[in-house]
Amino acid sequence: MFKKAVIALAAIAALGVTSMSSAYAVNLGSARGAAKDHRQTSVAPIAFSLYCLDHIAECTKSSKSQVAYTSKIRGLLASVNRSVNRSIRPLNERRDVWSLNPAFGDCDDYVMTKRSRLIRAGIPASALRVAVVRTPRGEGHAILLVKTSAGEFALDNLRSTIVKRNQTGYRFVSVASADPTRWSAN
């Protein structure tokens, strides 16, 4: 277990060094750290990076960064949101571990399970964006955004329905880009 943790931390550190040398480097307060769209960039949560080490295929950039919003897609999103919300029992975890298909879990476990099921259903990984937000009460929370031709829709374990990003009432802290390993601060 200790050896696996050391390897994971070394991989994250190596990814961080590589990222800092690119145009998407972490913004440390200078103009040089800004991404091309002038948003500040952010490092992916460590727990997300560790999840990606175990689920590499789900954490790679795909060719399409959005999906056409059709009644079929709307139905799929609603079905997956409802199904996952019912299948995981809420639990405030002591350790921040992002899991797939747990019996009990917190918001990030709901997000990763929904994301995985949508990828298996044919939604491109690059259209699925993990978002770290603050609730109106100031609590940290994670949701899944699906980028469609009709805008971004939020799948959330705190609601039974799908809503547009701007209807969530959340303050967005950071969001994964089309490349799941690159995040932007909002």
N, C-alpha and C positions, 0 to 999 in steps of 0.2 A: 504494500500500500504506500509506504514512504517513498519507495523508488518511483512509483507511478506519479506521485505528487511532484517529485523533483523533476521528472521528465516533462510533466505538464507545465510547470513554472518556467522551465528552460525554453520550451516551445513558445510560450506566451511572450517571454522576454525577447526571443529572437524575432517574433512577429512584430513586436513593438519597435525594435530597432529598425527593421525593414520598413515599417510604416512611416517612421519619423523621417526617413530619407526621401520619401516621395512627396508629391504635391499635396497629398492628403495628410500631412503630418499633424500631430496634435498641436493645437493652437495654444501657445504658452504666453499669449499676450502680444505677439508681434504680428504684423501684417503678413509675414511670410508663412504663417501657419494656416491661413485661410484657404478653404477649398475654392475651386473655380467659380462656384455659384455664390461666393462671398459669405457662406455660412461657416461658422466655426466647426471644426471637426472634433470628434470625441472618440475616445477609446471604447471599444465594446466592453460590456460588463465582463469581469473575469469569469463568472459562472457561465456566461454564454460561450466564451472562448473554450472553457473546459468541456461544455456540451459538444461543441464542434469537433473537438479532438476525438470524441466517441462516435460522432455522426457526420463524418466528413462529407458524404454525398449530399446531405441536406444543407450544408453551409458553403456551397460553391455558387458562384454567379451563373445564372442561366441566360439564355439568349433573349428572352422576352422579359421586359421589366413591368409590363402591365397586361391585364386581360380585358377582353371585350365584356362589358357589363350586359349580360343577357338574363332572361328569366331563369335559365338553367343554372347560371353562375350564382344568381341571387338565391335560388333554392339550395344550392350546394353550401354556400356560406352559412345560411340560416340553419341548415341541417347539422353541419359540423359544429357550429357554435352551441346549439342546443344539446347535441349528443355529448360533447365533451363536458359542458357545464354540468350535465347530469351524471357523468361517469366518474368524476373526481370529487371526493369529499374535501371541503375546505379544511386546511390545517396551516397554522402559522409555523413555519419551519424554523428551527433554531439555527440551522446551517443553510446558507444560500446555495442550494444545489438545484440546477435546472434539469428536470427529469422528463422522460417520455412515458406516457400511459401509467402514471402511478395511481394507486387506489385513493391516496390522500395527498394533497399538495396545496401549494399557494399559487398566486397569479402566474408566475413564470412557468409553472408546470402545465397549467391550462394553455398558455400561449404556445409552448413547444409541441404539445400534443396536437393542438389545432393546426399548427403549421405543418407538422409531419403528415397529418391526414389529408390536408389540402394538396401537398406535394404528391402524395400517392394517388390522389384523384385527378392529377394532371395539371394543377396550377403551377406555373413556373416559380421556382424558389425566389427569383428576383422580384416578383410581384408581391411577395409576402415580406412585410417589414415589421420587425419587433420594435416596439416603442416603450420607453421608460417614461412614465408620467407622474404627475402629482395630482391627487384627487382634490376636490374643492376643500377638503379638510386638511390638506397638506401632507397626506400619507403617500409614500412611494407605492407605485403600482406598475404593472406591465400589461400591455394589450397587444393584439396583433392587428396590423393594418394590411388591407389588401388593396393594392393600387389597380384601379380599373379605368376604363375609358370614361366612366361617369364620376370619377373622383376616388378618394380613399375611403374605405369602409372599415369600421372598427369592430373586431370580435373581442368580447370582453366577458370575463366570468362574473362580473357584477351586474350584467344586464342580459335579459333573455332575447333581446332583439338586436339586429345589426343597425348601426347608425353611421352617418358620415363623420369623418374625423372632427370637423368643426362643431359637431353636435354632442361631443362627449362630455364637455364641461371640464376637461382636464387641461393642465398646463404641461406641454410636452417638454421633457428634459433632454432626451436624446432619442434618435430614431436610426435604425439600420438603413443603409442605402440599398440600391439594387445589388450591390456586392455585400452580402451579409456580414463580411468581416470589417466593413467600413461604416462608421456611424457618424452622424452629424448632430451637433448640439443645436437645439432650437431656442 
